[in-house]
Amino acid sequence: MSSVAGAATPPPDPRALTQASKYKNTMAGNADTEQLAKLEQQIDELLLLTQVLGKENRALRAQQKNWSTERAKLIEKNELAKSRVESMITRLKALERD
């Protein structure tokens, strides 16, 4: 009587193991390559974004400088107008007394 449970299974074919190992390594290599490609793309996008933001930052700083200059001029004009109005009021008060 031979029993199936007691039968020894033949050892796996070494060539099959080598091929499976190569396939596994290739798949892992492909995953690594894909990850590296994805990281490279993300870095390229970040570099481009850095350039765009740098250009935008320079433009905003120039605009801020222009607005600061314009504000200073407007403050000066406002002070001059205030001084003139105060002078006119003083003269009108002097005319009322006369």
Beta strands, then each sheet from edge to edge (+ up, - down):
end
